[in-house]
């Protein structure tokens, strides 16, 4: 059980850190106080500010409104999935992360976090399937750092899968 808990903690931290490092994401999300912030781009920062203040309800509301405004915004779905995962509302996290992968099947972070949610829920086959997909995407994109991370998570998951009767 300790190995599984450790795997989940590592997975969540790596995905969140990895997503924050993405330059294209950082550039496309203007500061919440910016006068030029687009209606589509500022929700992540605004939501993050509410969440940091402990106002989870308001943080989720901002993300849900972003999804309502643009149902095809994979980043909003991903952010909502991350938030629900952090709150241990795994069914809601899976729903939003699956939607993110359906809207943008080229983002390995989406699959990696989705796989982590499935693993936490004990759905090992779906966890492995999604984490394998993240490994493939990172390999195709020549993203060595995230490839190594997701491959290591997959390897640990496969090892614990064969060790578990």
Buried (B, 14 or more C-beta within 10 A) or exposed (E): EEEBEEBBEBBBEBBBEBBEEBEEBEEEBBEBEEEEBEEBBBBBBBBBBBBEEEBBEBBBEBBBBBBEEBEEBBBBBBBBBBBBBEBEBBEBBBBBBBBBBEBBEEBBBBBBBBBBBBBBBEBBEBBBBBBBBBBBBBBEEEBEEBBEBBBBBBEBBBEBEEEEE
